[in-house]
Amino acid sequence: KQWYQRRVAITAGDYMYATAGNPTAGNPTAQEEPCNPATLGGQYKLVEFNTVCASMGSLADGVFRYHQRLLNKHGLDTAPFSEEVRNARGYCEGLCRAHQLYQTKHGSSACVIVVVLEDLYEFNYFDQELLINEVEARSVPTCRYTTAYLLQHGRLDSGKFWVDGREVSVFYFRTMYHPNHFPTPDYWRLRRDMEHSAALTVPTIPHQIINMKLFQMLLSQREVLERYTDSKQADALLNTFCATLPLTMGQQGDDNARLARENPEKYVLKPQREGGGNNYWGQEMVEKLEELRDHPARGGYILMEKITPPCFINRFIKNGSISAPTRTVSELGYYSVLCKQGEDILLNSVAGSLVRTKDTDANEGGIAVGISSVDSPYFV
């Protein structure tokens, strides 16, 4: 498609520090102070990559500044906080570049960026508003619309998408990544019309598809990865990938499923989904594999090696209350922005970072589903 010559991606890669064994397991008083993970004899491994569920960055900016003030107030070392977290600014740069690409191509001065939502006042409302404030500070107009509203008031006309008489330059999706977001065929047609319009979609449909777990498994194979990178880059990337196993129907899939059933503590079962709350762990994984034993749908899942991160003593602030000291683990996420026109890379940068911290007993890591808390990176 001609319009795919102009692409903008705002993504999040989530990593956990993998160790050969948990050095604090069974010792609730260990690691009360920050330590350098490099001394624990492991490395960071990719947990997942997100093209739509790349959220909470704007809220993380505020948490970072709050932690910075606390360190200053108590006379503690703030040097590790010297790399300021400004996620909203990084997101903003990507969206504004997309808007400019559209204006340059179509000569439209009155077009708007549309943030596509499931619910106008959803849980992540303030995170979105902080980003929108950054964008509008650059004199770029934005609108927040639900998919239901776009169905009623949006239209594709002469290759351009219009909502309430306003021309759309960019669709920035914060929904339409889960089957539940498409309750009727009309929603699929809406997504098609958005993609077929001249507006830039962040992400594009191909970008969403390539992020599915089966594609990630293919890209973890050296011979596939080296089609897009050199051998040195492939080495660096492969070092961050966990082992993944296919569950296609046949002997190989049967053997892999049996391996996971016999060693449920070593694997996690993942469907073709983005966002939190979709994976299967432990006994639940065993039961799901039994359910899928003779069903072709099993091929739509993969097994991923479970990461064993170090744990630390921390406290949570939830609903105005401070928890007791708790054993916790953290994920380090990096946001990235890519802007491309044809073969020219206009922008390719790290947009910021986010740490999600959760109780060691929690398997999933989503903030929106109430499992993790927004935290800050402390570089040592």
N, C-alpha and C positions, 0 to 999 in steps of 0.2 A: 504493500500500500504506500502511495506517495507520501501520505501524512506521517508515516513512521520514520521518515527522514529526520523528523524533529521529535526527539524523545527527552523526557525528563523523568527521573526516578528519585524518589525519596525513600530510603530503605533503612532497616535496622538489623544488624547482626548481633545476636546474643551469644555470649561465651561464658563458660565456666572453667575454673581452674581444676584440671584433672590430676589427681594424685594416685599413686599405686595403691594406697590404702588411706583411710581417713585417720590422720594423726591425732585427732581429738576424740575419736569414738570412745564412748564409755567414760570420758573424763570431762565432766561438766564445768570444771574450773579452768581448763586449758585454753590458751590463746585469748586471754582477756584483753591483751594489748594488740594493736595492729602489728602485723609482721609482713615481711617480704615474701610473697608466694614463691619466688624463685628459689628460696632456701628449702622449700618443701619437696623438691625433686619431681616436679611435674611440668605441665604446660597448659595453656588455654586451649579449649576445644569448643568448636561451634555447636551450640545447642539447636538453634534454628535461625532462619533468615526470613524477614518479613518485608513485604512490599506494601501492605495496607495497614497492618497492625504495628505501625511504627509511631507509637503515641507516647504520651506522658513526658515528652522532652521539654515542653514549656514549663510544666510543673517542676521538673527536675532542676531547672534554672533557679527557681525560688528556694528549693530545698538546699541546693549548693550554697547559695548566699547566706542562708540561715545557719548552716553548719560552719561556714567561714566566720560569721559573727560570733558564734559560740566559742570557737577556738581563740579568737582575739580577746574575747571577754575574760577568758580564764587563763590567758597568757600562754597558750599552747602553740606549738610549732605550726605555722600556716604555710610553710614552704611547699609542702606537697599539694597545696591548693592553688599554686601559682598558675596552673593551667585552667583558666576560667571556663566554666561550662556555659555556653550560650547557644543552646539547641534551637530556640525559636528563631534566632538570627540566621542560623544555617538553613533551616526549613524555608524561611522567608526568601533567602537568596535563590533557592531552587524554584519556588513558585513564581517569583518576579521574573526570573529568566524565561520561564515558560510563557508568561504573559507577554513579554517583549518579543519572543519568537513569533507568537501569533500576530501581534500588531505589525511586525515587520513584513510578514508574509501576506497579510490581508488588508493592511492599511486601515485597520479599525481602531479608532481612538476611544470609543465609548463601551468597549467590551468589559466583561467582569470575570473574575475567578469565582467558581462555584464550589463550595465545600459540600460534598454529597454525604448525607447523614441518614441514619435509621430513625432517629428521634431528635427533634430540635433541642430538647433539654435533657439529653442523655447524661450518663455519669461523667463523661469526659468533656463536658461543656466548657469548663474554665481553661482546660489545656488548649482547646481549639480557639477560644477567645483571645488568649495571650498571643497565639500565632497570628490570628487575624489582625490584632492591633499592630504587630510588627509589619505586616504587609501593607496595611492601610496608611501607616506612617510614611510609606514611600509613594503615597498618592496612587495606589493601585486599588480599585474598588473590588469588594468581595460580597458575596451573598451566601447564606447558609440555607440549603433546601433539603428536605427529606425526599427520599425516592418516591413516596406516595404523592408529594406535591409536584414533583417533576413529571410524573405520569399524567397528572391532570393539566398542568400549565406549561409543560415544555413541548417543543416541536422541532423536528428536523426539516429545514427548508433551504433548498438550493445549496446543500452541503454544509450549512451552518446551523448550529443549535441555538434556539432562542427560548428564553424563559421570561414571561411577563414583559415581552417586548424588548428584552435586553439580550445582546449577543454574548455568547459564552466563549471565553478565550481558553479557559482551563477547567477541567473537572478534577478536583482533588478528592479522592475517595477515602472516606472513613467508614465505609460499609460496602456491601456487595462482594464479600469474600467468603460467605458461608451459605450453604443451601437454604437456610432459613430466611435469608435476605431476599429470596426470590419466591414468594408465596404463590404467585400465579405466572403464567406465561408472559403476561404484560411486562413484568419486571425484566425478564430476559430480553424482550424486544427493546425496552428502554436502554438497557446496557449496550445492546447492539447499535442503537441509534447514536448514543454518545460516542461510541468507538468509531462509527462511520462518519461522524461530523468532522469539521475542520479543527475543532477544539482539541487541545492536547489533553490526553487522559493520563493521570498520575495515580496508579500505574496503567500501562496499556494491558490489554488482554493477554498478548503473548508474554509480557513480563510476569503477570500473575501465574500463567500456566507453567512457565519455566521454574517457578518457585515451588511447585508441587514436589512432594517428597520423592516420587519416583525419578524426577529429573535431577534432584539433588543427589540421589544415589548414583545416577549415571555420571554426573560431574565429579564424583569422588573417585572415578576410575582414571588412572593416569593417561591412558591412551585417548580418552575423551577430552580430558582437561587440556592436554597439550595441543589440541586443535585450536585452542583459543589463547594459550599462554606459552611462554618458553619454559624450558625444563627447570630453571631456577625458580621462577614464579610458581610452577606446579609443585615443586618441593615444599615451598613455604605454605601454600594452600593445603596440600595434603597433610601436613603436620597438624593442622587445626581440625581435620575431619575425624569424626568417630567412625568406627566400623559400622557399616550398614549391610543388612541381609535382605534379599528379596523373598517374597512369600508367594510367588507365582505357583499356579497349579502344576504339580509334577514332583519328581523325586527331590530336586533341590529345595523347593518350597516346603515339602513335607519334612525334610531333614532339619531345615532352619526352624520351623515351627516346633518340632520336637525338642530341639536344643533350648529354645526359649522356655518351653513348658517345664523342662527339667532344671533350668537355671533362671528362675524368674527374677532373681535379685540382680542379674547382670544385664538385662535388656529392658527396653521400653518399646511398646507397640504404637506406631504412629500411622494415622490415616492421611489422606490427601487434604489437609486442612491447614489454615493459618490462624494464629491466635491461640489463646489458652483454653484449657479445659477439654481437649479433644483426645488426649493420649490415654493409654492403658498401662497400668503398672501392677507388679506383683500378682496376687491371686486373681485380680480383675483381668489382667492380661491373659493368664492361663485360661480363664473361663471364656474370654472372647476368642482365643485361638481354637478352643474346642468347638465353639459355635460356628466358626468359619472353616472347620476342618475340611469339609467336602464342598465348600461353596466357592464359586469363581470370584466372589467379591474379596476373597482373601488376597488376591493379587493386587488390590488397591491399597494394601498396607505394606509397611516396611518395619523391620526390626532395627533398632539402633542400640549400640552399646551404651549402657548406662554410665554416666559420669559420676565419679566419686570425688567431690570437692572437699577442701578443708573446711571445718566449721569454727565459728568464733562466738564468743559471748557477746550478746547485744541486747538492746531493749527496743520495744516497739511503742510508738505513740499511735493509738487508735481510739477514735471517738472521744478524744480528750483525756484518755487515761494512759498512764505509762505502765508497761508490762513489767513483770519480774525479769531478772536476768535469764536469758533464753539462749540455747544453742541455735545458731543460725548459719545459713550459707547464702552466698550472693552470686548473682549473674552480672556480668559487665557487658553492657550493650553499647555499640557504636552506631551512630546515625551517619548515613552517607548521602550525598547529593550528586547526581550525575545529570549533566545537560549536554545533549549531542545534536548536531545538525549535519546530516550526511555522515561523512567520515571524520568530521571535525569535532573534537571533544572541547566544548566551551567551558565546562566546569566539571571537575571531578575531585571532590574534597570530603573530608570528614566534617560532619556538621555539628558534632557534639557527642555527649555520652550520657549514659544513665546506668545507675546501679540499682538492681532490684534485690532486696534482702527478704528472706523468708525463714520460717521455722524449719529445722532439719527434717521434721516429720512430714512436711508438705512435698508432694511430688511435682505438681504443676507450679508455674511461676508467675501467673498473671496478676497485675495490680487491679485491673477493672473487676475481676471476679473475686477480689477480697483476699487473695492468698499472700501476695507480696506487698512490701512497702517501698516507696520511693526512697532511695538512699543516694549517697554521693561517693565518687571515686576519691580515694586518698592515695595519691601516687608516692611510692617509696622506692 
